[in-house]
Amino acid sequence: MKALPAVDHGILFFPRGGSSLVVKNLTEQTLAAGRPARIFAGSLGQPGAYSHAPTFYEDLPLTVADYNPAATAHTLGADALLQPVPMHPSYEDRTGVPDRVFAAVAPATADAIEAYWRRHLTTHHAGQAGLLHLHHLTPLHGITQDGHRPVVTTLHGTELKFLNNALRRLQLADALGLSIAALGEQYRNEPRATLRRITQTANAPGLDETETLLTDRWHMWTHASFGDGSTEKFRKVTARSNPLESLSTGERRLATMLPLLAAAWSMYSGEGFHGPRLLSVDEIDAAFDEPNLRQVLALLRSWDFDVLATAPFMTPMIKQEAGQVMVHQVVTTGRHRVTVPWLWQGHGEPQPLTLDLALDQAHREEHT
């Protein structure tokens, strides 16, 4: 029997949150189903610690990036992100730790981290026997540039919260008629007056949320510089000047999806790429009205993507536009969940797929 394609999971961070639990559970379930699986992850601390990857992932197949030397270098005053095995950056901005926030990582440092992980994953042939499943948006994605393996990415709550907070700060600054830099400066100099002014502004967030957004050290992040000094280094984008603000919710989602779809199409169309043109889309019909959803589905068809998507309902329009769909219906009974496979072939009703386990006597004798 031909071996099933393997699933390799890549996660930049040492075990410290829910995404590591997701990686562990997915790997356990994949192995239990008879499919090879491995984990590539960071590790910090000694055996027995939660952050120690071999301890956390127990006996699962694991290749680690040992962050202990980088953490030691940090205690001696060196940059943990510039070590031979570089410490990962973080989506969270905390003081007194070796992993500074992504927004404070210089481009050259980010390139070095990406280069390390590209070598690390390539050396161990990650994803080359099947699928590479990357968790979070991180420098691990540098390996996708070679186009030699199918890649799926799962976004977790950490970066979604990071991006949402950045947007809320932008809205705060715009409500006050300030730039982001000016808002940070004003809050540092006059915190109480700034909070009072915000609470008196229409459509401003509540006091608790405002304090959380402003007391984070976002205004101290060091960003890369662009331009030659004679022109504006950063182009100010506010809620008023953002062209997406004039679009409906569905149009806005379509506009933000198109660059991602184009990037995926470009990668899959690269010279030498062989493999499924796989996309994973959560709630594919969320926020779309019917015309915009038709456009998305038509684009997915025309670019020949293999789409794995979730949806609360299998609507007639989705069936009509997709033409042929494999549906896995999740059925919950108590604490147990099973999936029931159905096949829609473009007409009639979806038909359940069954596995006939009954073997005739001759077949049974042949295999005894």
C-alpha positions as CSV (number, residue, x, y, z in Angstrom):
1,M,0.0,0.0,0.0
2,K,1.2,3.5,-0.9
3,A,2.2,5.6,2.1
4,L,-0.1,8.5,2.9
5,P,1.3,12.0,2.4
6,A,2.9,13.4,5.6
7,V,1.8,16.6,7.5
8,D,4.6,18.7,9.0
9,H,3.6,21.5,11.4
10,G,5.8,24.5,11.8
11,I,5.4,27.0,14.7
12,L,8.0,29.7,15.5
13,F,7.2,30.0,19.2
14,F,8.2,27.9,22.1
15,P,5.2,26.3,23.9
16,R,3.4,29.0,25.8
17,G,-0.2,29.3,24.5
18,G,-3.2,27.9,22.8
19,S,-1.6,27.6,19.4
20,S,0.9,25.1,20.7
21,L,-2.0,23.0,22.1
22,V,-3.6,23.1,18.6
23,V,-0.3,21.9,17.0
24,K,0.0,19.1,19.5
25,N,-3.7,18.0,19.1
26,L,-3.6,18.1,15.3
27,T,-0.4,16.0,15.3
28,E,-1.8,13.4,17.7
29,Q,-5.0,13.1,15.6
30,T,-3.0,12.9,12.3
31,L,-0.8,10.1,13.6
32,A,-3.8,8.3,15.0
33,A,-5.4,8.3,11.6
34,G,-2.3,6.5,10.2
35,R,-0.7,9.5,8.5
36,P,2.9,10.5,9.2
37,A,3.3,13.9,11.0
38,R,6.1,15.9,12.5
39,I,6.5,19.1,14.5
40,F,9.1,21.9,14.0
41,A,9.0,24.3,17.0
42,G,11.0,26.5,19.2
43,S,12.0,25.4,22.7
44,L,13.0,27.2,25.9
45,G,13.9,26.1,29.4
46,Q,14.8,22.8,30.9
47,P,13.1,19.4,30.9
48,G,9.8,19.5,32.8
49,A,9.1,23.2,32.0
50,Y,5.9,24.0,30.0
51,S,8.0,26.0,27.5
52,H,10.4,23.0,27.0
53,A,9.2,21.6,23.7
54,P,10.2,17.9,24.2
55,T,8.4,18.0,27.5
56,F,5.3,19.7,26.1
57,Y,4.9,17.7,23.0
58,E,5.8,14.5,24.9
59,D,6.7,11.6,22.5
60,L,5.5,13.2,19.3
61,P,8.0,13.4,16.4
62,L,9.7,16.7,17.0
63,T,12.6,18.8,15.7
64,V,13.4,21.9,17.9
65,A,15.1,25.2,17.6
66,D,16.8,25.6,21.0
67,Y,16.3,29.2,22.2
68,N,18.2,28.7,25.5
69,P,21.5,30.1,24.1
70,A,19.7,33.2,22.8
71,A,18.0,33.7,26.1
72,T,21.3,33.5,27.9
73,A,22.9,36.0,25.5
74,H,20.0,38.4,26.3
75,T,20.9,38.2,30.1
76,L,24.5,39.2,29.1
77,G,23.3,42.3,27.2
78,A,23.4,40.8,23.7
79,D,20.5,40.8,21.2
80,A,18.7,37.5,21.4
81,L,17.4,37.9,17.9
82,L,20.9,38.0,16.4
83,Q,22.2,34.7,17.8
84,P,23.0,31.6,15.6
85,V,19.6,30.2,16.6
86,P,17.7,33.5,16.9
87,M,15.0,34.0,19.5
88,H,11.6,34.5,17.9
89,P,10.0,37.9,17.9
90,S,6.6,38.2,19.5
91,Y,3.1,39.6,18.8
92,E,3.0,40.8,22.4
93,D,5.1,43.7,23.7
94,R,6.5,42.9,27.1
95,T,9.4,44.3,29.1
96,G,12.4,42.4,30.4
97,V,12.1,39.5,27.9
98,P,14.4,38.4,25.1
99,D,11.6,38.3,22.4
100,R,10.7,41.9,21.4
101,V,7.6,42.7,19.5
102,F,7.6,42.1,15.7
103,A,7.0,45.8,15.0
104,A,10.4,46.6,16.7
105,V,12.4,44.2,14.6
106,A,14.7,45.8,12.0
107,P,14.4,44.5,8.4
108,A,18.0,43.0,8.4
109,T,17.3,41.1,11.7
110,A,14.0,39.8,10.3
111,D,15.9,38.6,7.2
112,A,18.4,36.8,9.3
113,I,15.6,35.0,11.3
114,E,13.9,34.0,8.1
115,A,17.1,32.7,6.6
116,Y,17.7,30.5,9.7
117,W,14.3,29.0,9.5
118,R,14.6,28.4,5.8
119,R,17.8,26.5,6.3
120,H,16.4,24.6,9.3
121,L,13.2,23.5,7.5
122,T,15.0,22.7,4.3
123,T,17.6,20.6,6.1
124,H,14.9,18.4,7.5
125,H,12.9,18.3,4.3
126,A,9.8,19.9,6.0
127,G,6.7,19.4,3.9
128,Q,8.4,17.6,1.1
129,A,6.7,14.4,1.8
130,G,3.2,16.0,1.8
131,L,1.9,19.2,3.3
132,L,3.6,21.9,5.4
133,H,1.1,23.4,7.9
134,L,2.5,26.7,9.3
135,H,0.9,28.3,12.4
136,H,0.8,32.1,12.7
137,L,2.2,34.6,10.2
138,T,6.0,34.4,10.9
139,P,9.4,34.2,9.2
140,L,8.8,30.5,8.7
141,H,6.9,31.6,5.5
142,G,10.2,32.3,3.8
143,I,10.4,28.7,2.9
144,T,7.3,29.0,0.7
145,Q,9.3,31.1,-1.8
146,D,10.8,27.9,-3.4
147,G,7.4,26.7,-4.4
148,H,8.4,23.0,-3.8
149,R,5.7,22.1,-1.3
150,P,2.0,22.8,-0.6
151,V,1.6,25.1,2.4
152,V,-1.4,25.8,4.6
153,T,-1.4,28.6,7.2
154,T,-3.6,28.9,10.2
155,L,-4.0,32.3,11.9
156,H,-4.4,32.2,15.7
157,G,-5.9,34.7,18.1
158,T,-2.5,36.3,19.0
159,E,-1.9,38.1,15.7
160,L,-5.6,38.8,15.1
161,K,-5.7,40.7,18.4
162,F,-2.4,42.5,17.5
163,L,-3.8,43.7,14.2
164,N,-7.2,44.6,15.8
165,N,-5.4,46.7,18.4
166,A,-3.3,48.5,15.8
167,L,-6.5,49.4,13.9
168,R,-8.2,50.7,17.1
169,R,-5.2,52.9,17.8
170,L,-5.5,54.3,14.3
171,Q,-9.1,55.0,14.9
172,L,-8.4,56.7,18.2
173,A,-5.8,59.0,16.6
174,D,-8.1,59.8,13.7
175,A,-11.0,60.7,16.1
176,L,-8.7,63.3,17.7
177,G,-7.3,64.6,14.4
178,L,-3.8,63.4,15.3
179,S,-1.2,61.1,13.7
180,I,-0.3,57.9,15.5
181,A,3.1,59.4,16.5
182,A,1.4,62.6,17.9
183,L,-1.1,60.5,19.9
184,G,1.7,58.6,21.5
185,E,3.6,61.8,22.3
186,Q,0.5,63.5,23.8
187,Y,-0.3,60.5,26.0
188,R,3.3,60.3,27.3
189,N,3.3,64.1,28.2
190,E,-0.4,64.5,29.4
191,P,-2.0,61.1,30.0
192,R,-5.0,62.3,32.0
193,A,-5.8,65.2,29.7
194,T,-5.5,62.8,26.7
195,L,-7.9,60.3,28.2
196,R,-10.3,63.0,29.1
197,R,-10.3,64.4,25.6
198,I,-10.9,60.9,24.2
199,T,-13.8,60.2,26.4
200,Q,-15.4,63.4,25.2
201,T,-15.0,62.4,21.5
202,A,-17.9,60.8,19.6
203,N,-17.5,57.1,18.7
204,A,-14.5,56.8,21.0
205,P,-13.9,53.5,22.8
206,G,-14.6,53.3,26.5
207,L,-12.2,54.4,29.2
208,D,-11.0,50.9,30.0
209,E,-10.3,50.0,26.4
210,T,-8.6,53.4,25.8
211,E,-6.2,53.0,28.7
212,T,-5.3,49.4,27.6
213,L,-4.6,50.6,24.1
214,L,-2.5,53.6,25.2
215,T,-0.6,52.1,28.1
216,D,0.8,49.3,25.9
217,R,4.3,50.4,24.8
218,W,3.2,50.7,21.2
219,H,4.5,54.3,21.0
220,M,8.0,53.1,21.8
221,W,8.3,50.6,19.0
222,T,11.3,51.2,16.7
223,H,10.3,50.9,13.1
224,A,12.4,50.7,9.9
225,S,13.1,54.0,8.2
226,F,12.1,54.6,4.6
227,G,13.0,57.4,2.2
228,D,16.2,59.5,1.9
229,G,15.2,62.1,4.6
230,S,14.0,64.7,2.1
231,T,10.6,63.2,1.7
232,E,7.9,61.9,4.1
233,K,9.0,58.5,5.5
234,F,5.6,57.2,6.3
235,R,2.4,58.0,4.5
236,K,-0.3,58.7,7.0
237,V,-3.4,56.5,6.6
238,T,-6.4,57.3,8.7
239,A,-10.0,56.1,8.8
240,R,-11.0,59.1,6.8
241,S,-8.4,58.6,4.1
242,N,-8.6,54.8,3.9
243,P,-10.4,54.0,0.6
244,L,-11.8,50.8,2.2
245,E,-14.0,52.9,4.5
246,S,-16.2,53.8,1.6
247,L,-16.9,50.1,0.8
248,S,-19.6,47.8,2.2
249,T,-18.5,45.1,4.6
250,G,-18.6,42.5,1.8
251,E,-16.7,44.7,-0.7
252,R,-14.1,45.4,2.0
253,R,-13.6,41.7,2.6
254,L,-13.3,41.1,-1.1
255,A,-10.8,43.9,-1.5
256,T,-8.6,42.5,1.3
257,M,-8.8,38.9,0.1
258,L,-7.8,39.7,-3.5
259,P,-4.1,40.4,-2.7
260,L,-3.9,37.2,-0.7
261,L,-5.4,35.2,-3.5
262,A,-3.1,36.8,-6.0
263,A,-0.1,35.9,-3.9
264,A,-1.3,32.3,-3.6
265,W,-1.9,32.1,-7.3
266,S,1.6,33.5,-8.0
267,M,3.3,31.0,-5.7
268,Y,1.4,28.0,-7.1
269,S,2.1,29.2,-10.7
270,G,5.8,29.4,-10.1
271,E,8.2,27.4,-12.3
272,G,8.8,23.9,-10.8
273,F,5.9,23.9,-8.4
274,H,4.1,20.5,-8.2
275,G,1.3,19.8,-5.8
276,P,-2.3,20.7,-5.0
277,R,-3.2,24.4,-5.3
278,L,-4.7,24.4,-1.8
279,L,-6.4,27.2,0.0
280,S,-8.0,27.1,3.5
281,V,-10.8,29.7,4.0
282,D,-12.7,30.0,7.2
283,E,-16.4,30.8,6.7
284,I,-16.1,31.5,3.0
285,D,-19.5,33.2,2.8
286,A,-19.0,35.5,5.9
287,A,-19.9,39.2,5.2
288,F,-20.5,38.6,1.5
289,D,-23.7,39.4,-0.2
290,E,-24.6,37.1,-3.1
291,P,-23.0,39.1,-6.0
292,N,-19.6,39.4,-4.1
293,L,-19.7,35.7,-3.1
294,R,-20.3,34.8,-6.7
295,Q,-17.2,36.8,-7.7
296,V,-15.1,35.1,-5.1
297,L,-16.2,31.6,-6.2
298,A,-15.7,32.4,-9.9
299,L,-12.2,33.6,-9.2
300,L,-11.4,30.5,-7.2
301,R,-12.6,28.4,-10.2
302,S,-10.8,30.4,-12.8
303,W,-7.5,30.2,-10.9
304,D,-8.0,26.4,-10.4
305,F,-7.6,26.4,-6.6
306,D,-8.3,23.4,-4.4
307,V,-10.4,25.0,-1.7
308,L,-10.9,23.7,1.8
309,A,-13.6,25.9,3.4
310,T,-16.0,26.1,6.4
311,A,-19.5,27.4,6.1
312,P,-22.5,27.2,8.4
313,F,-24.8,26.1,5.6
314,M,-24.4,24.5,2.2
315,T,-26.6,27.1,0.4
316,P,-28.0,26.4,-3.1
317,M,-26.0,29.3,-4.5
318,I,-22.7,27.8,-3.2
319,K,-23.6,24.4,-4.7
320,Q,-24.5,26.0,-8.0
321,E,-21.3,28.0,-8.3
322,A,-19.0,25.3,-7.1
323,G,-20.2,22.7,-9.5
324,Q,-18.9,19.7,-7.4
325,V,-18.3,19.8,-3.7
326,M,-17.2,17.4,-1.0
327,V,-19.1,18.2,2.1
328,H,-18.1,17.1,5.6
329,Q,-21.1,17.6,7.9
330,V,-20.1,17.9,11.6
331,V,-22.5,15.9,13.8
332,T,-22.3,16.4,17.6
333,T,-23.5,13.8,20.1
334,G,-22.8,14.6,23.7
335,R,-19.1,15.1,23.9
336,H,-18.4,13.3,20.7
337,R,-18.1,14.8,17.2
338,V,-18.0,12.9,13.9
339,T,-18.1,14.0,10.3
340,V,-20.4,12.7,7.7
341,P,-19.1,12.9,4.1
342,W,-21.4,13.9,1.3
343,L,-20.7,14.5,-2.4
344,W,-22.5,17.1,-4.5
345,Q,-22.0,16.5,-8.3
346,G,-23.8,19.5,-9.7
347,H,-27.3,18.1,-9.7
348,G,-29.9,16.6,-7.5
349,E,-29.2,16.3,-3.8
350,P,-25.8,15.6,-2.1
351,Q,-25.3,11.9,-1.6
352,P,-23.7,10.4,1.5
353,L,-20.5,8.5,0.9
354,T,-20.4,5.1,2.5
355,L,-17.6,2.6,3.0
356,D,-18.7,-1.0,2.4
357,L,-16.9,-3.1,4.9
358,A,-18.5,-6.3,3.9
359,L,-16.1,-8.6,2.0
360,D,-17.2,-11.7,0.1
361,Q,-16.0,-15.1,1.3
362,A,-13.4,-15.5,-1.4
363,H,-11.9,-12.0,-0.7
364,R,-11.7,-12.8,3.0
365,E,-10.0,-16.1,2.4
366,E,-7.6,-14.4,0.0
367,H,-6.4,-12.1,2.7
368,T,-6.2,-14.6,5.6
